Amino acid sequence: MTDSHTTTTVRDQTSALTDVDDPESAIDPVKQRVIGGSLVNVCDEMGHKLTRMSYSSIIRESEDFGCALLDERARQIAETDSTPLQMGPIPAYVSGVIELFEERGETFAEGDVILHNDPYYGASHAPDFAVVVPVFHDDDLTAFSVTTAHHLDVGADKPGTCIIDTVDAYSESVRLDALKIIESGTRNDTAWQLIEDNIRVPDMVMGDIEAQISAAQAGANRLQDLFDEFGHDTVKLAGQATMSYSERMLREEISELPDGTYSAEGYIDGYLDSDDESERDLLLAVDLEVDGSDIRVDLSRCAAQVDGRPINMPFEGTVVPAVLLVIRSTLLDTEEFELVPQNHGITRPVHVHAPEGSIVNPRFPAPTIARFGPGNRLADLTLKALADVVPEKTAAGIGNLKICTYSGVTDDDEYWVYMDITSGSYGARPTSDGLDATDTLYANTRNNPIEDIESHYPLRVNRYELREDAEGAGRQRGGIGAIREMEFQTPGRVSIEGEGSKYAPWGFDGGEDGTPGAVVVEDEIDESTPRSKMSNKEMDEGQYLRTVGPCGGGWGDPEERDPEAVRQDVLDDLISRERAERVYGVIVTDDLEVDEEATAERRR
Amino acid sequence: MKILGIDIGGTFTDLYLVDNVENEQTIHKVSTTPEDPSTGALTGITELCEATGTAPGAIDYVLHGTTIATNAVLESDGVETGMLTTENYRDITHIGRHQRPQNYSIQQEIPWQDDPLVERRHRKTVPERIVPPDGEVEVPLDEAAVEEAATELRADGVDAVAICFLFSYLEAEHEQRAREIVEAVHPDAYVTTSSSVHPQFREFERFTTTAMNAFIGPPVTDYMSRFKRKLADAGVDAELHIMQSNGGIATEELVAEKPVSLLFSGPAAGILGGKWRSGANTPDREANNTITLDVGGTSADIGIVADDEIVEANVRETEIGGYPVMIPMIDIETIGAGGGSIAYVDQGGAFRVGPRSAGAMPGPVCYDRGGTEPTVTDAHVTLGRIREEFFLGGEMRLDAGGAADAVEASLADPLEMDSVEAALGVLDIVNNNMANAIRSKTVQKGRDPGKFTLVAFGGAGPMHAADVARELGVERTLVPSNPGVLSAVGLSTTDLQYDYISTEFTLVADADHDEIQAAYGELVEQARTRLRADGIDATEAMTIEMTADCRYEGQGYELNIPVGADGSLDSLSTIRERFDRAHAAEFGHSFADNAVEIVNERVTGYGELPSSELVAVPEKAHDVERHALAEETVQFRVDGETESRQTPFYDRRDLRTGHVVDGPAIVGEKDSTIIVPPDFEGRVREYGDIELVHME
């Protein structure tokens, strides 16, 4: 191992350089503003490069990637605005890399590029690769520039990454444990070849890794420019001041809440078609304690880990980001606190505990690749616990998502793999209806245009529309889920990693529950068989698969809903006149007007 | 040849009359009449004609920049709009890309769900389906269903109909046929199709753009016909030409078909003006590389000219009011930083400037119209940089004490700094915001801003020009004469411009040169026909540009590269190499082993209009010092330190070619103020532009 530095351990390299007690007072407020804005600008540039250079639609269209700058102690200073589930775990990835380096006696060197995906060392799950570029100043390690991205295929036992029956961490991907794919500027060709040989669609995935590297290196270079422009110590100080500001803002909001413990619990589908009871209807429970300006989240009541089923959630890479996302999005909702930056400061007042060996903190080598749905449900239950104490900042239960991998082999014996993220919906809010057919909570990706999918894969999107007569009724109604139907033009396979087909999104304060989602396979599985997962299922030419997104929960008594709002939904064919009367007590006439008198009578 | 430029802004309508024969240029300003902007414009035209002794009938061209389309979108002031779309896809414009605008918000709204351009009840589906790759008809158009839907929409009181079918960019036949049926059933409706608005893949963006086109179609066409009628009544018989977002001028008939092409009409004219002034000061053999910085009361608009070409936006990144719009347009970066931007200390104690603005009403504190929060303009006043007697020709009273008090109470006290530091801080922050916005269009795209000329205009641009230039390492900064009306001036420098596009996914390696040549041939013919119809007959006045949007196979973003000239396509190997080079320049990396895919074929036709001549300013007769009107104490930041400097004030009208104003100095004129910091000097150039040069 060559090392151009005199330090012998990574611990020496990551000692804090300019940590001060009160960074906000130590820096000129004008400089803090100026540098703070520039740091976000750098992250946005990284994101811009990554989307435009990347190959797979999961990165370039769905934006399932993250970019951030961290200090030498793996504290996030700034991030771009892609999906939270990619950015939240970045500090855990870097901490994992540091930990592995310490264990192995390795150190960082200028020109290194490190590839990492181990969920037991901070990764969110194996398909999300991090590219970590260390940044040096005067030979001292001072920062990290990091990109994360979801890869289309990572060398697991089946095509794609929506795999629901991996047995352990080794069956989920080619394992990348803090691997220097570029060492002091020299490419490790053996490592590249090994990765390439283990991936079904190497052109796309290797191209995407290159894009991640370019973006991370660009971030490192721009950070150096900022050091040159403002002085290294001042930039570091500005980073600390920004973190301190965000922390202070969150603490102020937490302090407003009455001390006490607020709880919520609910179930995930798990494997609804499994004969083994321990694999389905699994309990998740959140006990959230407010104590002064701190929040402690205890997850001790959650189900035990599921051995041999990949719905276990990596603690640092999935569970912690899920909880934090909800606390930030409610107490510091950007609709009201637009300018509070997302960084390490947000994490300081929040302490999450989960016992080892549980589904929310599994022991190695339990599989974790399909942790997405359970994690988003955990976020949903954190929201429910908060609804107990600050209802005005929350929403009713959300509709969870399904991630689908479509694949096949072409006439030229080449694999094609396409990944499609379906939408969920939001529960109703205290003063407004829920958002329809959107990604929820810790996911915020984009769908792929139908005109792009059909032009590049042997698939036809037969239908993409909102559901009707299925909304979670309430004074404010829940958001409405979408129906998406995919037909195979040539024989192929499909895998689905979903949640929310059995348990409906919860209603709040008298609002009705929403409606669960569904998975339907033409001629084989209909909506009466709750199903949210599917493993590499064979599909015939011309056969379709329909995914139905859940509808979010309602808020408040449906009979208190403004009759005019009910009529508007009738006009839009979202609910029938019959449902308007039965559920909302609103009589809509043949002329599609509200019969005020009959409605008052009905609602009495 | 007499050319009249009219730029209608929120507060003022600027007019600019050029007489190429007499070499005369006249500027006129009237108040904008918001209820019908054409009224104010006509008042201006009449006054301008009287003042210059011009017969209205002698005007050859009327060129107009307008915010009418922009306002209709932003103020949701369109008509009840209906949509016909493919059966089973009723909610494409509602679901969008299923992404939320904000990552960390539970209470947010999604613009296209909260305030839809077309409500679900007015989105009617009809059986039809076209499929890739060749646009084959899989399900024929159900004409009876179209007729029924159109009848329902008419009964529902819909005034405009957008026809949006999947894959119509491959085969427009269904949309065209549906259009005919709708027009027959509902002859009073404004009807538009997605294949005519922008035939490019990505259905949500295309359908939304088409819906927006329908939504604003009636108000924009009404406005155009009113404007035309008033011009005729006033005796102006020149044809009306309108500035489009792509920086070209189109006839009023074309604009009526595609009003969405006007969304950035106003700022586009300014960028043209900036490009023209920069070109006038660029040595003949050098390429024009320019950053335009147009700073008004609430926002700053930034545009880029690289190698003589105005940089166009990627259609995937353009939006207005949160809605995507898929229309060729100049790449304009707009940020909430202007003279009226409010400086404040937020609830967490951080120092912020903008994007909230005091606007025209109440305006900055110093305007004394009820504003209480300090703005960028108040910071300048507090530092002594704007003085009543030199501001807006001395016509407006300035409450300097009020400005200083507001800076002290709202900023200096809570931040525990003195007022001068707080005021300088406001400028540091707002200048940095502008510099970052410029970096996002230069450094982020592999362009070194140091090699560009910065042209600063708008009422507030010249106050920030030098500081922004210093921060970016820009060597040449220009403040054109009459910086407040440069958009109207820019109008007179433009050409006719029409864009044509065709989507076809083709791998360059597998492509047949003749087939692609033929596809371009069709587009080129459309462009030529259009230009001929506008009276551009001479070949030398007509330029045809051929480009392609290309990507490596599998990528999702395209880069636009030139692929030929005069209707003739370059060799496929040349195109391939050019794409590799473009990719390396933009992203610092190219993939020589990967296949290159052509996604869109594009043709742009330009028709040259007579251009504005440059008018030289007389040489200086006296030393510049003789023109100093006063000398006052002004605060500056010099090498990070705050310094009070005795600073001369000049009236720009007194300055002549060859004058060099040493910093610190302030040069006032009717519609703007130029700040020359201590480390700069201002040189008056041949055509009246003042060049700000950083002295090391």
HADDOCK unambig.tbl for C-alpha pairs under 7 A between the chains (distance, minus, plus):
assign (segid A and resid 29 and name CA) (segid B and resid 350 and name CA) 6.82 0.50 0.50
assign (segid A and resid 29 and name CA) (segid B and resid 351 and name CA) 6.15 0.50 0.50
assign (segid A and resid 30 and name CA) (segid B and resid 351 and name CA) 6.67 0.50 0.50
assign (segid A and resid 30 and name CA) (segid B and resid 425 and name CA) 5.56 0.50 0.50
assign (segid A and resid 30 and name CA) (segid B and resid 429 and name CA) 6.48 0.50 0.50
assign (segid A and resid 33 and name CA) (segid B and resid 351 and name CA) 6.75 0.50 0.50
assign (segid A and resid 33 and name CA) (segid B and resid 429 and name CA) 6.78 0.50 0.50
assign (segid A and resid 34 and name CA) (segid B and resid 429 and name CA) 5.89 0.50 0.50
assign (segid A and resid 34 and name CA) (segid B and resid 432 and name CA) 6.19 0.50 0.50
assign (segid A and resid 38 and name CA) (segid B and resid 436 and name CA) 6.88 0.50 0.50
assign (segid A and resid 45 and name CA) (segid B and resid 444 and name CA) 6.01 0.50 0.50
assign (segid A and resid 49 and name CA) (segid B and resid 587 and name CA) 6.44 0.50 0.50
assign (segid A and resid 52 and name CA) (segid B and resid 556 and name CA) 6.91 0.50 0.50
assign (segid A and resid 52 and name CA) (segid B and resid 557 and name CA) 5.29 0.50 0.50
assign (segid A and resid 53 and name CA) (segid B and resid 555 and name CA) 6.80 0.50 0.50
assign (segid A and resid 54 and name CA) (segid B and resid 555 and name CA) 5.75 0.50 0.50
assign (segid A and resid 55 and name CA) (segid B and resid 554 and name CA) 4.77 0.50 0.50
assign (segid A and resid 55 and name CA) (segid B and resid 555 and name CA) 4.03 0.50 0.50
assign (segid A and resid 55 and name CA) (segid B and resid 556 and name CA) 6.69 0.50 0.50
assign (segid A and resid 56 and name CA) (segid B and resid 554 and name CA) 6.26 0.50 0.50
assign (segid A and resid 56 and name CA) (segid B and resid 555 and name CA) 6.59 0.50 0.50
assign (segid A and resid 57 and name CA) (segid B and resid 556 and name CA) 6.78 0.50 0.50
assign (segid A and resid 60 and name CA) (segid B and resid 556 and name CA) 5.63 0.50 0.50
assign (segid A and resid 61 and name CA) (segid B and resid 556 and name CA) 6.62 0.50 0.50
assign (segid A and resid 83 and name CA) (segid B and resid 103 and name CA) 6.96 0.50 0.50
assign (segid A and resid 84 and name CA) (segid B and resid 103 and name CA) 6.56 0.50 0.50
assign (segid A and resid 245 and name CA) (segid B and resid 348 and name CA) 6.92 0.50 0.50
assign (segid A and resid 249 and name CA) (segid B and resid 348 and name CA) 6.11 0.50 0.50
assign (segid A and resid 328 and name CA) (segid B and resid 104 and name CA) 6.57 0.50 0.50
assign (segid A and resid 329 and name CA) (segid B and resid 104 and name CA) 4.34 0.50 0.50
assign (segid A and resid 329 and name CA) (segid B and resid 105 and name CA) 4.61 0.50 0.50
assign (segid A and resid 329 and name CA) (segid B and resid 106 and name CA) 5.95 0.50 0.50
assign (segid A and resid 330 and name CA) (segid B and resid 105 and name CA) 6.69 0.50 0.50
assign (segid A and resid 330 and name CA) (segid B and resid 106 and name CA) 6.24 0.50 0.50
assign (segid A and resid 333 and name CA) (segid B and resid 104 and name CA) 5.86 0.50 0.50
assign (segid A and resid 333 and name CA) (segid B and resid 105 and name CA) 4.50 0.50 0.50
assign (segid A and resid 333 and name CA) (segid B and resid 106 and name CA) 6.51 0.50 0.50
assign (segid A and resid 334 and name CA) (segid B and resid 104 and name CA) 5.76 0.50 0.50
assign (segid A and resid 334 and name CA) (segid B and resid 105 and name CA) 5.28 0.50 0.50
assign (segid A and resid 335 and name CA) (segid B and resid 105 and name CA) 6.01 0.50 0.50
assign (segid A and resid 335 and name CA) (segid B and resid 107 and name CA) 6.58 0.50 0.50
assign (segid A and resid 335 and name CA) (segid B and resid 108 and name CA) 5.76 0.50 0.50
assign (segid A and resid 394 and name CA) (segid B and resid 106 and name CA) 6.54 0.50 0.50
assign (segid A and resid 395 and name CA) (segid B and resid 106 and name CA) 6.90 0.50 0.50
assign (segid A and resid 423 and name CA) (segid B and resid 98 and name CA) 6.40 0.50 0.50
assign (segid A and resid 429 and name CA) (segid B and resid 107 and name CA) 6.90 0.50 0.50
assign (segid A and resid 437 and name CA) (segid B and resid 95 and name CA) 5.86 0.50 0.50
assign (segid A and resid 437 and name CA) (segid B and resid 98 and name CA) 6.15 0.50 0.50
assign (segid A and resid 438 and name CA) (segid B and resid 98 and name CA) 4.29 0.50 0.50
assign (segid A and resid 438 and name CA) (segid B and resid 99 and name CA) 5.79 0.50 0.50
assign (segid A and resid 438 and name CA) (segid B and resid 100 and name CA) 6.78 0.50 0.50
assign (segid A and resid 439 and name CA) (segid B and resid 98 and name CA) 5.99 0.50 0.50
assign (segid A and resid 439 and name CA) (segid B and resid 99 and name CA) 5.94 0.50 0.50
assign (segid A and resid 444 and name CA) (segid B and resid 99 and name CA) 5.58 0.50 0.50
assign (segid A and resid 444 and name CA) (segid B and resid 100 and name CA) 6.49 0.50 0.50
assign (segid A and resid 444 and name CA) (segid B and resid 103 and name CA) 6.74 0.50 0.50
assign (segid A and resid 445 and name CA) (segid B and resid 99 and name CA) 5.74 0.50 0.50
assign (segid A and resid 446 and name CA) (segid B and resid 97 and name CA) 4.98 0.50 0.50
assign (segid A and resid 446 and name CA) (segid B and resid 98 and name CA) 5.60 0.50 0.50
assign (segid A and resid 446 and name CA) (segid B and resid 99 and name CA) 5.13 0.50 0.50
assign (segid A and resid 447 and name CA) (segid B and resid 97 and name CA) 4.98 0.50 0.50
assign (segid A and resid 447 and name CA) (segid B and resid 98 and name CA) 6.04 0.50 0.50
assign (segid A and resid 449 and name CA) (segid B and resid 202 and name CA) 5.38 0.50 0.50
assign (segid A and resid 449 and name CA) (segid B and resid 203 and name CA) 6.42 0.50 0.50
assign (segid A and resid 451 and name CA) (segid B and resid 167 and name CA) 6.46 0.50 0.50
assign (segid A and resid 451 and name CA) (segid B and resid 201 and name CA) 5.93 0.50 0.50
assign (segid A and resid 451 and name CA) (segid B and resid 202 and name CA) 5.88 0.50 0.50
assign (segid A and resid 451 and name CA) (segid B and resid 203 and name CA) 6.63 0.50 0.50
assign (segid A and resid 452 and name CA) (segid B and resid 202 and name CA) 6.86 0.50 0.50
assign (segid A and resid 454 and name CA) (segid B and resid 132 and name CA) 6.73 0.50 0.50
assign (segid A and resid 455 and name CA) (segid B and resid 132 and name CA) 5.75 0.50 0.50
assign (segid A and resid 455 and name CA) (segid B and resid 133 and name CA) 6.04 0.50 0.50
assign (segid A and resid 463 and name CA) (segid B and resid 88 and name CA) 4.85 0.50 0.50
assign (segid A and resid 463 and name CA) (segid B and resid 89 and name CA) 5.96 0.50 0.50
assign (segid A and resid 464 and name CA) (segid B and resid 88 and name CA) 6.35 0.50 0.50
assign (segid A and resid 464 and name CA) (segid B and resid 89 and name CA) 5.33 0.50 0.50
assign (segid A and resid 465 and name CA) (segid B and resid 88 and name CA) 6.57 0.50 0.50
assign (segid A and resid 465 and name CA) (segid B and resid 89 and name CA) 5.68 0.50 0.50
assign (segid A and resid 465 and name CA) (segid B and resid 90 and name CA) 5.99 0.50 0.50
assign (segid A and resid 465 and name CA) (segid B and resid 91 and name CA) 5.22 0.50 0.50
assign (segid A and resid 466 and name CA) (segid B and resid 91 and name CA) 6.46 0.50 0.50
assign (segid A and resid 571 and name CA) (segid B and resid 121 and name CA) 5.90 0.50 0.50
assign (segid A and resid 572 and name CA) (segid B and resid 120 and name CA) 5.16 0.50 0.50
assign (segid A and resid 572 and name CA) (segid B and resid 121 and name CA) 4.38 0.50 0.50
assign (segid A and resid 573 and name CA) (segid B and resid 121 and name CA) 6.91 0.50 0.50
